Structure formats: structure tokens, C-alpha cells
Amino acid sequence: MIWESAALGLLGGIARACVGLLKAMRNDVEIVWGYTAVTILASGVIGAAAGAMFDSDVKFSVIAGYVGTDLLENAYKIAFKKKKF
């Protein structure tokens, strides 16, 4: 059961990364493919870990993967925010 939950968390993480990619494409934002690849990989890892933690319910596994990825992306934006002087 824990492997199924981890896989579903992975799916949620990858889904979140793909939503961000589609959003960038729709808004004609330049896509940095290296960053995109790292984000999808990290999303999968975080999603799998979050899914494994919530292995009591498959819905929580997918949601945890999706939300965990959002947390990672926002932390990146905060850490590397350009300072305006």
C-alpha cells in the first residue's frame, strides 16, 4: 500500500509541474528547460514522499504530491527573489 501511495503522490507532483508548464506556455513565458526538468523531478520525489506519509487514503496521496510541489516552487521564488533597490 505504501508504494501505491508513493506512486500516486508522484503522479500528483508531476501533475502540478505540468500545470505550471502549460500555464507558462499559454502566457508566452520563456521556458527554461533545465529548471523545468529539475522541477518535474523534484515534484515527483516530493510527491512520492508526501504520498508515502499519507498512505491511509489514496486521495490524500495525490493531493499531498500536488501541494508539496507548490510549496517547493514558492520557496524557490522566495529564496531567489530579485531585490529591487
C-alpha positions in Angstrom: 0.0 0.0 0.0 2.8 2.4 0.8 4.3 2.0 -2.8 0.9 2.7 -4.3 0.6 5.9 -2.2 4.1 7.0 -3.1 3.3 6.4 -6.8 0.1 8.5 -6.5 2.0 11.2 -4.7 4.5 11.1 -7.6 1.6 11.5 -10.0 0.3 14.5 -8.1 3.7 16.1 -8.1 4.2 15.6 -11.8 0.7 16.9 -12.5 1.5 20.1 -10.6 4.7 20.6 -12.6 2.8 20.1 -15.9 0.2 22.6 -14.9 2.9 25.2 -14.3 4.5 24.3 -17.6 1.2 24.7 -19.5 0.5 28.0 -17.7 3.9 29.3 -18.8 3.3 28.2 -22.4 -0.1 29.8 -22.5 1.2 33.1 -21.2 4.2 33.1 -23.7 6.7 33.0 -20.9 10.2 31.8 -21.9 10.6 28.2 -20.6 13.9 27.3 -19.1 14.0 23.6 -19.8 16.7 22.8 -17.3 14.7 24.4 -14.5 11.6 22.6 -15.8 13.3 19.2 -15.8 14.6 19.7 -12.2 11.2 20.9 -11.1 9.4 17.8 -12.5 12.0 15.5 -11.0 11.8 17.2 -7.6 8.0 17.3 -7.8 8.0 13.6 -8.3 10.3 12.9 -5.3 8.4 15.3 -3.0 5.1 13.9 -4.2 6.2 10.3 -3.6 7.4 11.2 -0.1 4.3 13.0 0.7 2.2 10.2 -0.7 4.0 7.7 1.4 3.3 9.7 4.5 -0.4 9.8 3.7 -0.8 6.2 2.7 -4.1 5.8 4.6 -6.1 7.4 1.7 -5.2 7.5 -1.9 -6.9 10.9 -2.4 -4.6 12.4 0.2 -1.6 10.9 -1.5 -2.3 12.7 -4.8 -3.2 16.0 -3.1 -0.1 15.8 -0.9 2.0 15.4 -4.0 0.4 18.3 -5.8 0.5 20.7 -2.8 4.1 19.6 -1.8 5.3 20.7 -5.2 3.5 24.1 -4.9 5.4 24.6 -1.6 8.7 23.8 -3.3 8.0 26.3 -6.1 7.0 29.1 -3.8 10.1 28.5 -1.6 12.3 28.8 -4.7 10.6 32.1 -5.6 11.2 33.5 -2.2 14.8 32.3 -1.9 15.8 33.7 -5.3 13.6 36.8 -5.5 15.3 39.6 -7.2 15.9 42.6 -4.9 14.9 46.0 -6.1 16.9 49.0 -4.9 
